[in-house]
Amino acid sequence: MRDPQLQYQRQSVINASPVKLVIKLYDLAIQATYREDDKRLREILSTLVKGLNFDHEPAEQLFNIYQYCQNISREGRFEEIREILEPIREAWEESATDAIVRNANGSTPG
């Protein structure tokens, strides 16, 4: 029999919007900083890099941030990485919430 929590996690990923997946990656990265898991953290940051769309303005800045975090993770500066990633994660969360509100009100992005 499958682990129910693992099954739930898989289903939540399958059903998640792209923005929610980005938020989940940030959550995993931040968790890795608490565990001081340099390897996992760098894997997650690499996944975030691969997902960047350089047709949009913030992609280059995010790329530079992710690279910087990868570099300092090798030095064990996990608290600094959290201080960088947590506000960005919150901005993604706020963006997702705003989109839900706009959709509920029938507004279109303008």
Secondary structure, DSSP 8 states (H G I E B T S, - for coil): ---HHHHHHHHHHHT--HHHHHHHHHHHHHHHHHHT-HHHHHHHHHHHHHT--TTSTHHHHHHHHHHHHHHHHTTT-HHHHHHHHHHHHHHHHHHHHHHHHHHHHT----
